[in-house]
């Protein structure tokens, strides 16, 4: 698997990039330098990211410029380095077909491999998206600590701290400046210093806000916590599916795949708990991205996997069945259009309700349910979420919880809630950029944080056998109606 493959995952998984895989990728014989210049015009006019506000874009532009003047250098080195330096849940670059013929690496779909997420769902696997590393940012430096007198400034980020190859009594510290350049210095590995280093990496591994501040007194720095790289993993197993029968567990990682001779099946290797399992996935299977059932005369269950026009029309056709108590299953939903989200929330909250704010570079936009909305629901609502629940789906769960009194059951959502847009590059490629930050009705940021459930299933493997989350929601609504 090449290094460029993982960079596209998040954007593909929240349902933004897929439409561009086969559109706008026609051949355009342009100079790669022209593509790079236009990329930075787009960046300067549109880029917004809470993780990288201190980055000096002009320095990054200069430091990552393509030196060889070819497409392989442009995409595989320059663009790869930029996206790796400035991670965001909605930032990626997709080469054109012409650029790929010239050596730019192909970026695959949501699992970073040539097997679609729909095919995986047919086997019972719902996969979370890749999340890139968020490096700890230096907030302040104690002038009496080992980081002082190294020429380091607030805003720089820690790339790594590891044993020195020259002297085992020292550790080499690598930091990245505001222009993306790497600087290295050494510190003596005293016991208290080692304790702070261990704590720093431990905090990066916690599933909490990556922007929270951590004080490392012995290192003499205050830093943001950051986050480790998270590979795509099994976030939800459809009970009774092939995956559930094969003993695959939530949290297992997709490792590799191979084809049979006729390419009718893809064999996916999944690793977890130091064991490997392989299941076969039929290619080009048909997956139902919507589901509805009546639990009783007053309780309904509804699942839709995208926020789009088709899903809204489908829901409106079932409005009479959604007037009572409803279980809304967003565990497979990776988001979609904000306009569709606004209309959906209008069905449960009514017209003209502020559902949050979008902070952009030059203005703040209030997100409202449409004035033409017709509230169709007056019953209790339980929303099911999971690690694959992303983007607009996270906003939906959060807003229904805050403004509609809905309960949330399942696992914490993915925390990928930047608003974004896609821009065409001169060669026919595309860049997707974060253009704004969403804050919920309480003013809280969901990016990097996610939505926390009111109830979480036990991590005992039972979710692969039975849908205990849905069972819990059904039981609670049935008991509440008695």
C-alpha positions, -999 to +999 in steps of 0.1 A: +000+000+000+015+033-010+018+063+013-006+084-009-034+059-006-045+067+029-048+105+024-081+103+005-100+081+029-117+105+051-132+126+024-143+096+004-160+082+035-180+112+043-195+111+008-179+141-008-152+128-031-167+097-048-187+118-074-154+132-087-137+099-093-152+097-128-160+133-136-138+162-145-108+139-150-103+144-187-068+150-201-054+184-200-018+188-211-007+216-187+025+223-169+025+207-134+039+241-121+007+257-133-013+231-113+007+239-082+002+277-086-036+273-090-037+249-060-022+276-038-046+302-053-074+280-041-058+274-007-052+311+000-088+320-009-107+291+008-087+270+033-099+269+069-088+245+095-089+246+133-058+224+135-035+245+113-043+282+120-007+290+128+007+276+096+024+302+073+009+292+039+035+312+019+063+293+035+046+259+030+041+268-006+078+275-011+091+246+009+069+220-009+072+232-044+078+204-070+114+204-079+114+179-108+087+195-128+066+163-134+033+150-122+047+122-101+067+148-081+037+171-079+012+147-065+033+120-048+057+144-031+044+180-030+007+174-025+013+143-003+036+164+019+012+192+022-018+171+031+003+151+056+015+184+072-020+198+074-043+170+084-081+176+083-111+154+080-120+172+048-087+178+030-074+157+001-061+159-035-073+136-063-051+134-094-066+135-129-065+104-151-040+123-172-018+129-142-020+093-132-007+083-166+022+106-159+031+088-127+007+104-101-005+076-077-041+064-079-061+070-047-085+042-039-119+043-022-129+043+015-109+013+027-078+025+008-080-007-013-098-016-045-130-029-029-159-006-024-176+001+010-208-012-005-193-046-011-180-047+024-215-038+038-228-067+018-205-089+038-217-073+070-188-049+076-192-012+082-158+004+081-147+036+098-126+061+079-089+067+081-079+095+105-045+111+099-022+121+128-027+154+145+007+164+159+009+181+193+013+218+189+036+238+212+015+264+231+042+278+254+078+271+264+093+273+299+126+292+295+141+269+321+132+237+303+151+216+277+131+231+248+143+266+256+173+280+236+165+257+207+150+285+185+115+269+188+085+291+187+048+286+198+028+271+170+055+246+160+045+210+162+062+179+177+068+153+150+086+127+171+107+120+201+128+089+199+161+073+211+191+089+196+211+067+173+243+085+182+240+084+220+215+062+238+216+085+268+198+111+247+166+114+228+162+131+194+133+156+192+120+165+158+097+196+155+080+211+125+080+249+121+052+270+107+065+266+071+067+228+073+104+225+078+118+198+101+142+207+129+160+182+152+178+186+185+187+163+214+177+162+251+191+140+279+169+111+289+164+118+325+138+098+344+113+127+347+119+136+310+110+100+300+079+102+321+067+133+302+075+117+268+055+086+277+026+108+289+026+128+257+023+097+235-003+083+259-024+114+256-022+112+218-038+077+220-068+088+241-101+093+223-106+129+234-104+164+220-070+166+202-069+204+209-070+201+247-039+214+265-014+192+282+013+206+305+045+186+304+064+202+333+097+183+329+099+190+292+090+226+300+063+229+274+025+232+272+011+214+241-021+204+225-028+167+230-029+157+193-040+123+180-024+092+167-030+079+132-061+057+131-063+031+103-097+020+089-114-004+113-145-024+116-169+000+134-201-021+131-210-056+122-244-064+108-258-092+129-264-125+111-241-114+083-211-134+069-188-112+090-206-120+122-204-157+115-167-155+108-160-141+143-148-107+132-149-081+160-156-044+162-122-027+162-105-052+138-085-036+110-086-043+073-051-054+064-050-066+028-070-082+000-065-105-030-086-114-060-097-148-073-089-156-109-123-145-123-124-114-100-159-124-088-148-123-052-123-102-032-107-119-002-102-094+026-077-101+054-088-086+087-065-084+118-073-080+154-062-094+188-030-107+171-051-129+149-059-127+112-091-137+095-101-138+058-135-134+044-147-134+008-167-104-005-187-107-037-179-079-061-205-055-074-231-067-049-263-047-044-266-030-011-298-015+002-289+019+017-323+025+032-345+004+056-378+009+073-399-013+096-429-009+120-420-022+155-456-017+166-484+007+158-466+036+175-429+029+170-410+029+137-374+022+127-357+040+099-322+038+084-308+058+055-271+060+047-268+093+029-281+128+034-293+135-002-324+144-021-334+108-028-332+099+010-353+130+019-380+121-007-381+086+006-385+098+042-412+123+033-432+095+017-431+077+051-440+109+071-472+094+085-452+064+099-427+088+115-452+108+135-449+086+166-418+073+184-389+068+160-355+050+160-332+067+135-303+045+126-272+065+114-246+039+121-238+035+084-243+071+075-212+090+064-229+124+058-238+143+027-252+177+018-259+203+044-291+214+025-304+178+029-295+179+066-314+212+071-345+197+055-342+165+075-340+184+108-369+205+098-390+173+097-384+169+135-379+204+147-401+225+125-393+256+104-369+284+112-349+267+139-312+275+142-293+243+143-258+257+147-233+280+131-207+276+104-175+297+110-157+306+078-127+328+072-146+360+066-181+354+081-203+333+103-233+316+088-263+305+109-276+271+098-314+271+099-342+246+091-360+258+060-390+281+066-411+258+045-404+228+068-433+208+081-427+191+114-439+156+111-428+141+144-442+146+179-430+114+196-398+102+213-367+098+192-337+076+197-307+080+173-283+051+168-247+062+160-213+044+156-177+050+147-186+053+110-212+080+117-196+111+101-201+147+090-238+157+085-249+125+103-230+136+134-247+170+133-281+154+129-276+132+160-262+161+181-289+186+171-317+161+177-302+154+211-299+191+221-330+206+205-353+176+201-345+158+234-335+126+215-315+099+232-283+087+215-273+050+217-242+033+202-206+042+200-190+076+198-191+091+163-160+098+141-156+135+148-153+146+111-175+177+109-157+204+089-177+219+060-159+215+027-159+221-010-143+206-041-122+227-065-111+218-100-074+219-108-061+228-143-051+192-151-086+179-143-078+168-108-096+179-077-088+193-043-113+191-015-107+217+012-122+224+046-138+258+042-156+262+075-160+249+110-194+238+124-204+247+160-236+231+174-265+251+191-245+251+224-214+265+206-195+233+208-171+220+182-176+184+169-145+182+147-120+159+163-144+154+192-174+135+179-208+129+195-210+109+227-238+084+232-261+083+262-258+045+262-230+024+248-231-014+242-206-036+260-174-045+241-180-083+246-186-094+210-224-095+215-229-068+189-217-092+162-244-118+171-273-096+180-281-060+173-280-051+210-281-014+203-313-016+183-328-041+209-320-016+237-337+012+218-368-009+210-371-021+246-368+014+261-395+028+238-418-001+244-414+003+282-419+041+279-452+035+261-466+013+288 
